[in-house]
Amino acid sequence: MFAPDTESWRIVRRRLRSAMPAVYPVGPPHPGAPPGSPAACGVCRGPVRPGFARCYQCDRHGLLGPGLLADAVVPISYAVKGTDLAADLWRYKSWRAPSAAARAGLLALLLAFLQDHGPCIWRQAGMAGPGRLAVVPSGCGRPGPHPLLELTSPYLRLPLTRLAMWPGRQGRDLDIQRFNAERTVARADVLLIDDTWVSGASAQSAAAALKLAGARRVAIVVLGRHLDPADPRSAQLRARLRPGRYDPYECAVHPQLD
């Protein structure tokens, strides 16, 4: 999907180190952790109750959309409420005054991550690589292209499959009929990108729409996995996180490239 590592990528990484707010890298889950130890959901890497493999929302998604969910969910960073990264994920698409700095930083983060960890993502999803790109639509009825699509489409060399929300299908639960996907996705492997994962209902509803339209595999890549420090369920997970600069060896599905 991208050209080999060049001076251009070194410039992107320098921007990440110098201008991007601190990130909270998402490492791989630890399914073998002893009962009672702090763990992360095996799907979205969010907080889970001790002894459970998946969080409540992801467990519910499995019940509501069996066979239609994404084949891989890969968050790049935790978006801890109150931090600069979480603020940038709001500022970059602000209706009144979108932040150019936030847009540039988030674009660099996404592109560098896909360049560094694309093979990890595709392997996790069971695909050789994506053949099409899709973006999770906004749930607030924003007119025009999604800001994340505007940012990424000039740089990702993939044909676009558009998703549209059916009227009246907004909600907080997974809804396999929430979105309509173009049939251009039939028999394709799809990279589905989203800016923020809170419950995952929108992203997984979009993945279901792509599968219903004929997609073979879907890999979701999320810029920020929302985490609220005030939520008691997040306390143990939050305590383990350390802010830092983007690290090309940190990945939610593999600790490093083989």
N, C-alpha and C positions, 0 to 999 in steps of 0.2 A: 504493500500500500504506500510505503514511503521509499524514497531514495536511500542508498547506503549512507552511513554516518559520514558527514562532511563538516566543513567549517560552519555551514549554516546551522547545523544542530548544536555545535559548540556555542554558537551565539545565543541560541534559544536557551540552553542550559545556564549560560552566564546570566541571562536575564532572570531566570528562575532564582538563582542564588542571590542576585542583587536587589531585585525589585518585588518579588513575590512575597506575600505574607507567609509566615510560618505555616507549615502543614503538619498534620498528624497522620503519618503513614499508616495504612491499613495492612497489617501482616496477615499471613494465612491463619485459618482457624486451627484450633488444637483439639480435635475430636477425642484424643486419648487422654485428655486432662482428667485427673481424678475427680469424682463427684464432690461438689461443693466448691471447687476452685473457680476463679473468675474465668469466663470463657466468652466467646463471641459466636453469634449465629453462623451456622455453616453456610447459609445462603447470602445474607446481606451484611454480615459482620457486626450487627448491632448487639445490644445487651440481651442476654438470655438468663432465665432462671437457672440456678445451679442444677446440674444433672440433665439439662435439656440440650438437644442438638440444634434446635431452631427457635427463633423468637416467636411470639404469639402471632404476629402478622404474617410471617412467612409460612408458619404452620397452617394458618387459615387460607392463605393463597393456594396451598397444595390441595386443600379440600374443595375450593371453589373452582379451580382451573386445572384439574389433573390432565397432564399431557400437553398443556398449552403454555406452560411457563418458560421463561428463558432458560437456556442450557448452561449459562454462566452469568453470574452477577459479580462485577468487579469494581468496587469503589476504589478511588485513587487515594482519598484522604478522608478522615473524619472532619466534618464541619461542626466544630464544637460551638454551641450557641454563645455569643458574646465575644468570639475571637474575630480577628481581622479577615480570615478566610471566609467565615460564615457571612460576614458583612459584605464581602466582595461578591458572593453568590447572589446577594440581593441587589447590590449596587450596579452590577453589570447589566441588569435588565430593567432598571428603574424606568418607569414610564416618563417621568418628568425630566430627569437628567441622568441618563446612563453614564457610568464612569468609564472613561477611555482607559484609565490605568487598570481598573478591575478587568475589563475585557481583554486587554493585552496579557495580563498575568494569567488569567484562566485559560486563554487560548494556548499560551506557551506550556502551561502545566499539562493540558490534555494532549497536545501534539507530542511533547517529549515522552509522556507515559506510553502512548500508543507506539511510538518509535522504539522505546526501550523494552516494552513488555507485551507487544502484540503477540509474539509467539506463545507466551504464557496464556494469554486470553483465549486464543484460537484453540490451543490444546485443551484447555479446560472445557470449552464449548463443543469439542469434538468436530471441529472444522479445520480445513487447511488454511482458511483465511476468508474474510467476508467478501461477498460479491456486491453487496448493496449497503447503503447507509440509510438510517432512519433516526429521527429525533422525537422524543416523547413530547407531545403537544402540551401547551400551557393549559392548566385547568381553570384559568380565570377569564377565558374568553378574549384574550388579547388578539387584536386584529393583526393581520399580516404574518410574515414568517417569524418563527420563534427566534429570539436573539441568539440562542446557541447554534441554530442552523445558519444564521447569517454569519456567525464567526467562523464556523468550521468548514462549510461547504467549499470555499475557495481552495482549501488546503488538503482535504481528504479526497483522494482520487477514486471515488466510488460513485456510481449512479445512485440517485436519490429515490427512495420510496416514501411517498407522503402519507401521513396519518392525519385524520380529521376526527374530531369528537362529534358523536351524534348528539343532537339537541336533547337536553334534559338528562344526560347520562353522567353528570358529575356526581362524585361521592367519594367516601373514604375507604370503601371496600373494593376488592378486585371485582371487575365487571368485564367479562369477556366480550360484551357487546358495546363497550364504551366508545371504542374507536373503530373507524373504518380505514382499512389499509388498501392501497392500490394493488391491483393484481400483478403489477410488475415484479412482485416479490416471489412469485411462484417458483418453487424448487431452488430458491437462493438461500445462501447463508448471509445473515444480516448483522451488521454492527448497529446497535441501538444505543444512542447516547442520551444522557439526562444530566441536568445540573445538580439536583439535590434529591436525595432519597430520605423520606421521612418514614412513611409506612411501606412504601414500595408499591402501593396499589396502582398508581398511574403507570409506572414503568412496566409492571407485570401485566396490566390490562393492555398496554401497547404491544407487549410481546405476544399476548394471546391473539390480538388482532392480526399480527403478522403471520402467526402460525395458521390461523383460520384462512388467511389469504393464500396459503401455500408455502410459506417459508419453511425451509428444512431445519435450520438451526438459527438461534438468536443469542447473541452475546450482548449483555447490557454493561456499559461502562459508565460509571457515575463519578462526577467530579467530587462531590461531597456527601458523605453519609452523615446525616444530621444526628447530633448527640446533644441532649439537654442535660447539663450538669445538675440541674435541680431535680431531675427525675431520679428517685431512689434506685430504680432498676439500672441506671447508668453508672452508679457510683464506683463499683469495682472496675469496670472497664475504663472509665475516665481516669481513675487513679494510675493506671498503667501507661497512659499516653504521655509522650514527651514531644513538645513542639520542636520542629527543626526545619531545615531547608530540604527541598526536594532531593531524594536519594535515588539514583537510577537503579539501585539494587534492591529496593523495597517494592514488594508486590503482594497483593491480597491472595493470589492463588499459588505463587511459588516464591520462596524467599530470594531466589536469584535465578537467572537463566542457566539452563544446563549447558 
